[in-house]
């Protein structure tokens, strides 16, 4: 297995996920702010789950976003 090719494929996947996740989080924050459920200065805990049956991968990564 070519490590360079695998790393490039993973990096491409992560760039795509990153852009999509950012759009979705921004939409959710705007919607929550409009409904009065999120406020400036608030800290949100957000998680992302990576799964792959073939790789036996199932991990959730949490982090905080300060508005």
N, C-alpha and C positions, 0 to 999 in steps of 0.2 A: 504494500500500500504506500503510495507516494504522500509523505507527510505534507509537502508543500501544497499539493492539490487539495488534500483534506482540509488544511488550515484555510486555504482560499475559499473553499466551499462553505465552511463554517462561518467565516467572516462575512461572506455575502448574505448568508441566512440571517446573521445577527444584525446587519445593516437594515435589512428589510423589516425584521421584527421591531427594531428600534424606532424606525420611522412610523410604522403602523401603531405601535404602542403609544408613542408621543401624541399622535393625532387623537387616539381614543381617550387618553387621559385628559387632554385639553378639552375635548367635547364634554366629558363627564364633569370636569371642574366647572366649566361655564354653565352647564345645566344645574349643577348643585348650587352654584353661586346665585343664579337667577331664582332658585327656589328657596334661597335663604339657608341652605344646608351647609354651605362652605363659606368661610370668611377669610379676608386678607389677614395674614399673620398666623393662620392656623397651620398645624402640622398634620399631614395625612400619612397614614401607613398604607403602602401599596405593595402588592405582591404579584409576581409572575411565576407561572408554573411551566416547567419544561418537561415534556414527556416524549418517550419513544418506546414502544413495546419491544421492537427489535433490539434496542440497546439496553433494555431494562433500566431506562432512565425515568425517574419521577422525582423531581426536586422543585421546591418552591423557594423563591428568593424574595425576601421582604426588604423594603427600605422606606425611608421617610421622604416626603416632599413638603417643603415649606412654601406656603402660598404667599 
